[in-house]
Amino acid sequence: MTLVNIYDQRPRGGENRIEQETDWGAIVNKPRVMIASDMNAQSKLWNLRVKKRRNASFWEELVEEHALVIWNLDEGTRVGLGTD
């Protein structure tokens, strides 16, 4: 199994994010790939309770282009002040 762990963070200077420069076709076409991440992205594609879409376009396109399966629980991943 190939496990890809991502922390999506905007680089300084406005360059593209590392994830956007990655050859995803070479990664997702391997057998048994799991992508785990902290994308700082919000989309109804993986969270039906999202009120405002944010930083999601790249990830939504990746999911659709490679027919990826989202395996997500409907529970919060962060608790504290200001989190729903």
Backbone as JSON, one array per atom type, in Angstrom:
{
  "sequence": "MTLVNIYDQRPRGGENRIEQETDWGAIVNKPRVMIASDMNAQSKLWNLRVKKRRNASFWEELVEEHALVIWNLDEGTRVGLGTD",
  "N": [[0.84, -1.17, 0.0], [0.47, 2.26, -0.74], [0.92, 5.13, 1.05], [0.02, 8.43, 1.14], [0.72, 11.36, 2.67], [-0.5, 14.52, 3.31], [0.05, 17.91, 3.97], [-1.45, 20.65, 3.24], [-0.35, 23.72, 2.45], [-0.06, 27.15, 1.86], [2.71, 28.38, 0.11], [5.29, 30.78, 0.87], [5.63, 33.85, -0.89], [3.88, 33.41, -2.96], [4.12, 31.25, -4.75], [3.18, 28.21, -6.54], [1.47, 25.64, -4.76], [3.05, 22.76, -3.36], [1.6, 20.41, -3.74], [0.2, 20.95, -6.06], [2.11, 20.81, -7.97], [2.81, 18.23, -8.14], [3.07, 14.97, -9.65], [0.32, 13.55, -9.91], [-0.96, 11.54, -11.35], [0.95, 9.51, -11.59], [1.06, 8.7, -8.97], [-1.59, 7.99, -8.06], [-2.25, 5.94, -9.77], [-1.02, 3.68, -8.92], [-1.35, 0.45, -7.33], [-3.62, 0.21, -4.61], [-3.7, 2.84, -3.04], [-3.65, 5.34, -0.58], [-4.68, 8.52, 0.33], [-4.01, 10.72, 2.78], [-4.84, 13.62, 4.58], [-4.39, 17.09, 5.54], [-5.91, 19.44, 4.29], [-6.86, 21.99, 4.47], [-9.13, 22.74, 3.11], [-12.46, 23.23, 2.03], [-15.34, 21.57, 1.06], [-18.43, 20.46, -0.33], [-18.2, 18.04, -1.45], [-16.76, 16.32, 0.2], [-17.73, 16.99, 2.69], [-20.8, 17.42, 3.71], [-21.91, 19.36, 5.3], [-20.67, 21.77, 4.93], [-20.66, 25.26, 4.68], [-19.51, 27.28, 3.2], [-17.57, 27.11, 0.35], [-14.08, 26.52, 0.09], [-10.74, 26.83, -0.99], [-10.89, 24.5, -2.55], [-10.99, 23.72, -5.24], [-8.74, 22.54, -6.67], [-8.47, 20.04, -5.35], [-11.04, 18.9, -5.67], [-11.09, 18.61, -8.46], [-8.98, 16.77, -8.77], [-10.03, 14.5, -7.48], [-12.26, 13.96, -9.14], [-11.04, 13.67, -11.7], [-9.43, 11.38, -11.41], [-11.17, 9.51, -10.48], [-11.37, 9.06, -7.69], [-12.09, 7.67, -4.46], [-13.82, 8.94, -1.75], [-13.32, 8.52, 1.57], [-14.69, 9.16, 4.31], [-15.54, 10.14, 7.56], [-18.46, 11.42, 9.16], [-17.75, 13.41, 11.17], [-16.34, 15.82, 13.41], [-12.97, 16.93, 13.08], [-11.47, 18.55, 14.5], [-11.48, 20.21, 17.57], [-12.56, 22.88, 19.69], [-12.52, 26.42, 20.5], [-14.51, 28.33, 18.3], [-14.93, 26.32, 16.43], [-17.09, 24.2, 14.6]],
  "CA": [[0.0, 0.0, 0.0], [1.16, 3.54, -0.74], [0.23, 6.13, 1.86], [0.48, 9.79, 0.84], [0.26, 12.26, 3.71], [-0.39, 15.88, 2.79], [-0.35, 19.11, 4.72], [-1.54, 21.66, 2.17], [-0.07, 25.03, 3.01], [0.38, 28.09, 0.82], [4.11, 28.79, 0.32], [5.57, 32.22, 0.85], [6.0, 34.37, -2.2], [2.82, 33.18, -3.92], [4.35, 30.16, -5.68], [2.19, 27.13, -6.46], [1.63, 24.69, -3.66], [3.76, 21.54, -3.76], [0.61, 19.44, -4.2], [-0.2, 21.28, -7.42], [3.25, 20.51, -8.83], [3.04, 16.79, -8.03], [2.54, 14.11, -10.71], [-0.68, 12.72, -9.24], [-1.25, 10.36, -12.16], [1.92, 8.47, -11.23], [0.78, 8.24, -7.6], [-2.9, 7.34, -7.89], [-2.38, 4.76, -10.62], [-0.42, 2.53, -8.25], [-2.38, -0.3, -6.62], [-3.86, 0.45, -3.18], [-3.17, 4.14, -2.61], [-4.48, 6.11, 0.34], [-4.22, 9.89, 0.52], [-4.47, 11.29, 4.04], [-4.42, 15.01, 4.43], [-4.92, 18.28, 6.17], [-5.9, 20.27, 3.08], [-7.41, 23.33, 4.71], [-10.08, 22.95, 2.03], [-13.83, 22.88, 2.39], [-16.16, 21.26, -0.11], [-19.54, 19.53, -0.08], [-17.79, 16.73, -1.97], [-16.35, 15.49, 1.33], [-18.39, 17.41, 3.92], [-22.1, 17.97, 3.31], [-22.31, 20.47, 6.18], [-19.9, 22.98, 4.6], [-21.49, 26.4, 4.3], [-18.79, 28.08, 2.2], [-16.5, 26.39, -0.3], [-12.81, 27.23, 0.25], [-9.5, 26.12, -1.39], [-11.29, 23.13, -2.89], [-11.0, 23.42, -6.69], [-7.69, 21.59, -7.06], [-8.75, 18.72, -4.79], [-12.24, 18.39, -6.33], [-10.69, 18.18, -9.8], [-8.17, 15.56, -8.62], [-10.97, 13.41, -7.16], [-13.05, 13.65, -10.33], [-10.17, 13.23, -12.8], [-8.89, 10.04, -11.17], [-12.25, 8.69, -9.92], [-10.98, 8.68, -6.33], [-13.18, 7.41, -3.52], [-13.63, 9.66, -0.5], [-13.69, 7.7, 2.72], [-14.7, 10.22, 5.3], [-16.57, 10.04, 8.59], [-19.16, 12.67, 9.38], [-17.49, 13.91, 12.52], [-15.33, 16.85, 13.44], [-11.58, 16.5, 13.25], [-10.82, 19.56, 15.35], [-12.38, 20.76, 18.58], [-12.05, 24.07, 20.35], [-13.27, 27.64, 20.25], [-14.66, 28.7, 16.9], [-15.1, 25.17, 15.55], [-18.44, 23.62, 14.62]],
  "C": [[0.89, 1.24, 0.0], [0.32, 4.53, 0.05], [0.85, 7.49, 1.56], [-0.12, 10.69, 1.9], [0.54, 13.69, 3.28], [-0.76, 16.89, 3.86], [-0.29, 20.24, 3.71], [-1.41, 23.05, 2.79], [0.45, 25.94, 1.91], [1.81, 28.52, 1.1], [4.23, 30.31, 0.32], [5.94, 32.65, -0.56], [4.99, 34.08, -3.29], [3.08, 32.09, -4.94], [3.22, 29.13, -5.57], [2.49, 26.24, -5.26], [2.29, 23.42, -4.2], [2.78, 20.53, -4.34], [0.21, 19.69, -5.64], [0.91, 21.0, -8.43], [3.52, 19.01, -8.92], [2.43, 16.03, -9.21], [1.57, 13.12, -10.08], [-1.03, 11.47, -10.04], [-0.32, 9.21, -11.82], [1.64, 7.9, -9.85], [-0.51, 7.43, -7.55], [-3.1, 6.13, -8.77], [-1.65, 3.54, -10.07], [-1.55, 1.74, -7.58], [-2.43, 0.13, -5.15], [-3.16, 1.71, -2.67], [-4.16, 4.8, -1.67], [-3.85, 7.49, 0.49], [-4.85, 10.41, 1.81], [-3.99, 12.73, 4.07], [-5.04, 15.96, 5.43], [-4.84, 19.33, 5.07], [-6.28, 21.72, 3.33], [-8.35, 23.72, 3.57], [-11.46, 22.51, 2.49], [-14.66, 22.71, 1.13], [-17.28, 20.31, 0.31], [-19.22, 18.13, -0.62], [-17.36, 15.8, -0.85], [-16.94, 15.92, 2.66], [-19.69, 18.11, 3.56], [-22.53, 19.16, 4.15], [-21.56, 21.77, 5.9], [-20.86, 24.07, 4.14], [-20.84, 27.22, 3.2], [-17.61, 27.28, 1.66], [-15.22, 27.2, -0.21], [-11.65, 26.32, -0.15], [-9.76, 24.71, -1.9], [-11.12, 22.76, -4.35], [-9.98, 22.36, -7.1], [-8.04, 20.18, -6.61], [-10.0, 18.1, -5.41], [-11.9, 17.86, -7.72], [-9.87, 16.9, -9.76], [-9.06, 14.35, -8.37], [-11.73, 13.0, -8.41], [-12.19, 13.07, -11.46], [-9.7, 11.79, -12.65], [-9.91, 9.1, -10.53], [-11.88, 8.16, -8.52], [-12.21, 8.5, -5.45], [-12.86, 8.15, -2.22], [-14.18, 8.8, 0.63], [-13.58, 8.61, 3.93], [-15.82, 9.97, 6.3], [-17.21, 11.41, 8.77], [-18.99, 13.13, 10.82], [-16.36, 14.92, 12.46], [-13.94, 16.28, 13.66], [-10.81, 17.47, 14.14], [-11.85, 20.09, 16.32], [-11.73, 21.98, 19.22], [-12.92, 25.27, 20.03], [-13.34, 27.93, 18.76], [-14.8, 27.53, 15.94], [-16.53, 24.65, 15.69], [-18.35, 22.13, 14.36]]
}
